[in-house]
Amino acid sequence: MDWFFDHGVRILGIIVALVPVYLVFRVLFPRLLGRVLSHPAVDMDFRRRVETLASAANWLVLAVLIVIGLLTVLPELGINIAAVLTGLGITGVALALGAQLLVRDLINGIFILLEDQFRKGDYIAVGNLQGIVEDLSLRRTVLRDWSGVLHSIPNSLIGTVSNYTRGAGGIYLTVRVAYGEDLERVRRIVDGVGDSLARDPVWAQHVVEPPRLAWVEAVDDQGVVLRVRGMARPGCQWELSGVLRQRLMEAFVREGVRVPFPSHVLAQDEDRKG
């Protein structure tokens, strides 16, 4: 009973003090933040930035509370932390190496956040992986690719990052027309399709620069290769590219623009007379 009143009460006091702090940051703070960020006046870019920082902050608060809890509870249980670490031997070396990797993850995670390299909701490429950032903490980054696979990447392994959703996204298409087509006429058709896309009530808000026929990219054995270029809001370039490709093909059919396609000539020898 003496131990309980001497140490047990202290341990309960530590738990009672730490749990509410965790609940505030884990439950109450996200709800309040969600209400503020859901206001129509809040810019989407700012909202994603704050959500990313809040996600990392939650993880950091939890880690700090765990460390504080261990450092305060273990001595109350009669455990000498310094003596335990000294006597671990090989296990201590393994823990030290693990801690070194963890520190590298944390440091790289801090730089990712401070430099605003990417945020939750961004579409990025890291090494040979590409996907949408679903979660970002100081220790790891979670990507979901187009096939639905979830990739968890330690931040220490993140080097070169390609962010496809910062600034305006590029719309780049190549189209082929047959030899003999009037390229100026084709240009007018392509530019007209781009203008109609920029005026479309559904897509106009996503178009930054209407698609235009930019240049002749190549002339090969299948026809004349043309490059179409435009700019879209971040993250909308892929969907707009699909819509533009469909409308270009419809316009070519409607205007009688010939598009090359593979053809095969079959020759059959006459039966040899015996």
C-alpha positions as CSV (number, residue, x, y, z in Angstrom):
1,M,0.0,0.0,0.0
2,D,2.9,2.4,0.8
3,W,4.3,1.8,-2.7
4,F,0.9,2.6,-4.3
5,F,0.4,5.8,-2.4
6,D,4.0,6.8,-3.0
7,H,4.5,5.8,-6.6
8,G,1.2,4.6,-8.0
9,V,-0.5,7.9,-7.4
10,R,2.3,9.7,-9.2
11,I,2.0,7.3,-12.2
12,L,-1.8,7.8,-12.3
13,G,-1.2,11.6,-12.1
14,I,1.2,11.4,-15.0
15,I,-1.3,9.4,-17.1
16,V,-4.1,11.8,-16.2
17,A,-2.0,14.7,-17.2
18,L,-0.8,13.3,-20.5
19,V,-4.0,11.7,-21.9
20,P,-6.1,14.9,-22.0
21,V,-3.2,16.7,-23.9
22,Y,-3.2,13.8,-26.4
23,L,-7.0,13.9,-26.8
24,V,-6.9,17.7,-27.4
25,F,-4.4,17.4,-30.2
26,R,-5.9,14.2,-31.6
27,V,-9.7,14.9,-31.4
28,L,-10.5,18.5,-30.5
29,F,-7.8,20.3,-32.5
30,P,-8.6,18.6,-35.8
31,R,-12.3,19.3,-35.5
32,L,-11.7,23.0,-34.8
33,L,-9.2,23.2,-37.6
34,G,-11.6,21.5,-40.0
35,R,-14.3,24.0,-39.3
36,V,-11.9,26.9,-39.9
37,L,-10.5,25.4,-43.2
38,S,-14.0,24.6,-44.5
39,H,-14.8,28.3,-44.7
40,P,-15.3,29.3,-48.4
41,A,-12.9,32.2,-48.0
42,V,-10.0,29.8,-47.2
43,D,-7.8,29.2,-50.2
44,M,-7.4,25.6,-51.3
45,D,-3.6,25.8,-51.5
46,F,-3.5,27.2,-48.0
47,R,-5.9,24.5,-46.7
48,R,-3.8,21.7,-48.0
49,R,-0.6,23.2,-46.6
50,V,-2.2,23.5,-43.1
51,E,-3.6,20.0,-43.3
52,T,-0.1,18.6,-44.1
53,L,1.5,20.5,-41.2
54,A,-1.3,19.4,-38.8
55,S,-0.9,15.8,-39.8
56,A,2.9,16.0,-39.0
57,A,2.2,17.9,-35.8
58,N,-0.1,15.1,-34.5
59,W,2.6,12.5,-34.9
60,L,5.2,14.7,-33.3
61,V,3.0,15.4,-30.3
62,L,2.3,11.7,-29.8
63,A,6.0,10.9,-29.9
64,V,6.9,13.7,-27.4
65,L,4.1,12.5,-25.0
66,I,5.4,8.9,-25.2
67,V,9.0,10.0,-24.4
68,I,7.8,12.2,-21.6
69,G,5.7,9.3,-20.2
70,L,8.5,6.8,-20.3
71,L,11.0,9.2,-18.7
72,T,8.7,9.9,-15.9
73,V,7.0,6.6,-15.3
74,L,10.0,4.2,-15.5
75,P,11.8,5.8,-12.5
76,E,8.6,5.5,-10.5
77,L,8.8,1.8,-11.2
78,G,12.3,1.6,-9.9
79,I,13.9,1.3,-13.3
80,N,17.1,3.1,-13.9
81,I,17.0,4.2,-17.5
82,A,20.7,4.9,-17.8
83,A,21.6,1.5,-16.3
84,V,19.2,-0.2,-18.6
85,L,20.7,1.4,-21.7
86,T,24.3,0.7,-20.5
87,G,23.5,-3.0,-19.9
88,L,21.8,-3.6,-23.2
89,G,25.0,-4.5,-25.0
90,I,24.4,-5.8,-28.6
91,T,20.7,-5.0,-28.2
92,G,21.7,-1.4,-27.3
93,V,23.8,-1.2,-30.5
94,A,20.9,-2.4,-32.6
95,L,18.6,0.2,-30.9
96,A,21.2,2.9,-31.5
97,L,21.3,2.0,-35.2
98,G,17.5,2.0,-35.3
99,A,17.4,5.3,-33.6
100,Q,19.9,6.7,-36.1
101,L,17.7,5.7,-39.0
102,L,14.7,7.2,-37.1
103,V,16.6,10.5,-36.6
104,R,17.4,10.6,-40.3
105,D,13.7,10.1,-41.2
106,L,12.8,12.9,-38.8
107,I,15.4,15.3,-40.1
108,N,14.4,14.7,-43.7
109,G,10.8,15.0,-42.8
110,I,11.4,18.4,-41.1
111,F,13.1,19.7,-44.3
112,I,10.3,18.4,-46.5
113,L,7.8,20.4,-44.4
114,L,9.9,23.5,-44.1
115,E,10.7,23.6,-47.8
116,D,7.1,22.7,-48.7
117,Q,8.3,20.2,-51.2
118,F,4.9,18.5,-51.4
119,R,1.7,18.3,-49.4
120,K,-1.2,16.0,-48.8
121,G,-3.1,15.6,-52.1
122,D,-0.2,16.3,-54.3
123,Y,0.7,13.9,-57.1
124,I,4.5,13.2,-56.9
125,A,7.1,10.9,-58.2
126,V,9.8,9.5,-55.8
127,G,12.3,7.2,-57.5
128,N,10.2,4.7,-59.5
129,L,7.1,5.3,-57.5
130,Q,4.3,7.8,-58.4
131,G,1.1,8.5,-56.6
132,I,-1.0,10.9,-54.6
133,V,0.3,11.8,-51.2
134,E,-2.3,10.4,-48.7
135,D,-0.4,11.0,-45.5
136,L,2.8,12.9,-44.5
137,S,4.5,12.7,-41.1
138,L,8.0,13.5,-39.9
139,R,8.9,9.8,-40.3
140,R,7.2,8.6,-43.5
141,T,5.3,9.6,-46.6
142,V,2.4,7.5,-47.9
143,L,1.6,7.4,-51.6
144,R,-1.3,5.7,-53.4
145,D,-0.7,5.0,-57.1
146,W,-3.2,4.8,-59.9
147,S,-3.7,1.0,-59.3
148,G,-4.7,1.6,-55.7
149,V,-1.6,0.2,-54.1
150,L,-0.4,2.1,-51.0
151,H,3.3,2.8,-50.7
152,S,4.9,3.8,-47.4
153,I,8.3,5.5,-47.9
154,P,10.6,6.4,-45.0
155,N,11.5,10.1,-45.4
156,S,15.2,9.3,-45.2
157,L,14.9,7.4,-48.5
158,I,13.3,10.4,-50.3
159,G,15.8,12.2,-52.5
160,T,14.7,13.7,-55.8
161,V,11.0,14.5,-55.8
162,S,9.0,15.5,-58.9
163,N,5.8,17.3,-58.0
164,Y,3.2,17.3,-60.8
165,T,0.6,19.5,-59.0
166,R,2.5,22.7,-58.3
167,G,1.9,25.7,-60.4
168,A,0.1,25.1,-63.7
169,G,0.0,21.6,-65.2
170,G,1.0,21.1,-68.7
171,I,-1.3,19.6,-71.4
172,Y,0.9,18.0,-74.0
173,L,-0.6,15.9,-76.9
174,T,0.8,14.6,-80.1
175,V,-1.6,14.1,-83.1
176,R,-0.9,12.7,-86.5
177,V,-2.5,13.9,-89.8
178,A,-2.0,12.4,-93.2
179,Y,0.4,13.8,-95.8
180,G,-1.2,16.4,-98.0
181,E,-3.4,17.9,-95.3
182,D,-3.4,21.7,-95.1
183,L,-1.6,22.4,-91.8
184,E,-3.0,25.9,-91.5
185,R,-6.5,24.5,-91.7
186,V,-5.5,21.8,-89.1
187,R,-4.1,24.6,-86.9
188,R,-7.4,26.5,-87.0
189,I,-9.4,23.4,-86.2
190,V,-7.1,22.5,-83.2
191,D,-7.1,26.1,-81.9
192,G,-10.9,26.2,-82.2
193,V,-11.2,23.0,-80.2
194,G,-8.9,24.5,-77.5
195,D,-11.0,27.7,-77.4
196,S,-14.2,25.8,-77.1
197,L,-12.7,23.8,-74.2
198,A,-11.7,27.1,-72.5
199,R,-15.3,28.4,-72.8
200,D,-17.0,25.2,-71.7
201,P,-18.9,25.8,-68.5
202,V,-17.7,22.4,-67.1
203,W,-14.0,22.8,-68.0
204,A,-13.3,26.5,-68.2
205,Q,-12.4,26.8,-64.5
206,H,-9.6,24.2,-65.0
207,V,-8.1,25.8,-68.1
208,V,-5.2,28.2,-67.5
209,E,-4.0,28.5,-71.1
210,P,-6.2,27.2,-74.0
211,P,-4.6,24.4,-75.9
212,R,-2.9,25.4,-79.2
213,L,-1.2,23.7,-82.0
214,A,2.4,24.5,-81.0
215,W,4.7,23.1,-83.7
216,V,5.3,20.3,-86.2
217,E,7.2,17.7,-84.2
218,A,8.2,15.2,-86.8
219,V,7.5,13.8,-90.3
220,D,7.7,10.1,-90.5
221,D,6.4,7.2,-92.6
222,Q,3.0,7.4,-90.9
223,G,2.3,11.0,-91.5
224,V,2.9,14.5,-90.0
225,V,3.3,14.6,-86.2
226,L,1.9,17.7,-84.5
227,R,2.4,18.9,-80.9
228,V,-0.6,20.4,-79.1
229,R,0.2,22.4,-75.9
230,G,-1.8,24.1,-73.2
231,M,-1.9,24.7,-69.4
232,A,-4.3,23.6,-66.8
233,R,-4.9,24.0,-63.1
234,P,-2.6,21.7,-61.0
235,G,-3.9,18.1,-61.0
236,C,-6.4,18.7,-63.8
237,Q,-4.0,18.2,-66.7
238,W,-4.6,14.5,-67.2
239,E,-8.4,14.7,-67.3
240,L,-8.3,17.7,-69.6
241,S,-5.9,15.9,-71.9
242,G,-8.4,13.0,-72.3
243,V,-11.2,15.4,-73.0
244,L,-9.1,17.4,-75.5
245,R,-8.0,14.2,-77.3
246,Q,-11.6,13.1,-77.7
247,R,-12.8,16.4,-79.0
248,L,-9.9,16.7,-81.5
249,M,-10.8,13.3,-82.9
250,E,-14.4,14.3,-83.2
251,A,-13.4,17.6,-84.9
252,F,-11.1,15.8,-87.4
253,V,-13.9,13.4,-88.4
254,R,-16.4,16.2,-88.7
255,E,-14.1,18.4,-90.8
256,G,-12.8,15.5,-92.9
257,V,-9.2,15.7,-91.7
258,R,-7.5,12.4,-92.7
259,V,-5.7,10.6,-89.9
260,P,-3.1,8.0,-91.0
261,F,-3.7,4.4,-89.9
262,P,-1.7,1.2,-90.6
263,S,-2.7,-0.7,-93.7
264,H,-1.6,-4.0,-95.1
265,V,-1.5,-5.2,-98.7
266,L,-2.0,-8.9,-99.3
267,A,-0.7,-10.4,-102.5
268,Q,-1.5,-13.9,-103.7
269,D,0.5,-15.7,-106.3
270,E,-1.4,-17.4,-109.1
271,D,-1.2,-21.2,-109.0
272,R,1.7,-22.4,-111.0
273,K,0.7,-24.5,-113.9
274,G,2.0,-28.0,-113.5
